[in-house]
Amino acid sequence: MLIKADHVRIGDVILTPSNSKFRCLKVVSLPKKANSNTFRCTRFVKESTFASGTKYTHEEFNLNTEEHNDRVSVNLSYRDIWLISRENYD
């Protein structure tokens, strides 16, 4: 279901476009300021190694939120937000 940033709640699993791919995020906290749309979310990050031995991390799409291992602040202003699942049904 397509929703607006005003309707996002803690515990929601959302899908947002980012450049040429999608990001699967789980909302951990709501914005602190009244007119802000910056949410704190979790995501899945994987560590890989170049052939030269240099390590780097990159975000991978993962719908299983139990495997998310990183937190990030995401501004959801003017973005399409798809609600995948909602934990809290208040």
C-alpha positions in Angstrom: 0.0 0.0 0.0 1.4 3.4 -0.9 1.4 5.8 2.1 2.7 9.2 3.0 5.4 10.0 5.6 2.7 11.3 8.0 1.3 7.8 8.3 4.5 5.9 9.0 4.7 4.4 12.5 7.3 2.7 14.6 7.7 -1.0 13.6 6.6 -0.4 10.0 8.5 -2.2 7.3 8.7 0.1 4.3 10.0 0.1 0.8 11.5 3.3 -0.7 13.2 4.0 -4.0 16.9 4.9 -3.8 18.6 5.8 -7.1 18.0 2.8 -9.3 17.1 0.2 -6.6 14.7 -0.2 -3.7 15.6 0.0 0.0 13.8 -2.2 2.6 13.7 -0.4 5.9 12.2 -1.0 9.3 11.2 2.2 11.2 12.8 2.3 14.7 11.9 5.9 15.8 9.9 8.8 14.5 11.2 12.3 13.8 12.2 14.4 16.8 11.2 17.7 15.3 7.6 18.5 14.4 8.3 19.6 10.8 11.0 17.0 10.0 10.5 13.8 8.0 13.8 12.2 9.0 13.1 8.7 10.4 15.6 6.3 12.2 15.5 3.0 10.4 17.3 -0.4 10.2 18.7 -1.9 7.1 20.9 -4.9 6.0 24.5 -4.1 5.3 27.0 -6.6 3.9 30.8 -6.5 4.1 32.7 -7.5 1.0 36.4 -7.5 -0.1 37.9 -6.2 -3.3 40.5 -8.4 -5.0 43.2 -6.1 -3.6 42.1 -7.0 -0.1 40.4 -3.7 0.8 37.1 -4.2 2.7 34.0 -2.2 2.0 30.4 -2.3 3.1 27.3 -2.0 0.9 23.6 -2.1 1.5 21.7 -5.1 0.2 18.0 -5.6 -0.3 16.7 -8.0 2.5 13.0 -8.3 3.5 13.9 -10.3 6.6 14.1 -7.5 9.1 15.6 -9.8 11.8 18.8 -9.9 9.7 19.1 -6.1 9.6 22.4 -5.1 11.2 22.7 -1.3 10.7 20.8 1.9 11.6 20.4 4.9 9.4 18.6 8.2 9.3 16.3 8.5 6.2 14.5 11.6 5.0 11.2 10.4 3.6 10.1 13.9 2.3 8.8 13.7 -1.3 9.4 10.0 -1.6 7.1 7.2 -2.6 6.7 4.9 0.5 5.2 1.4 0.2 4.1 -0.2 3.4 5.1 -3.9 3.5 4.0 -4.8 7.0 2.9 -3.0 10.2 3.7 -4.4 13.7 1.6 -2.1 15.8 -2.2 -2.0 15.1 -3.2 0.8 17.5 
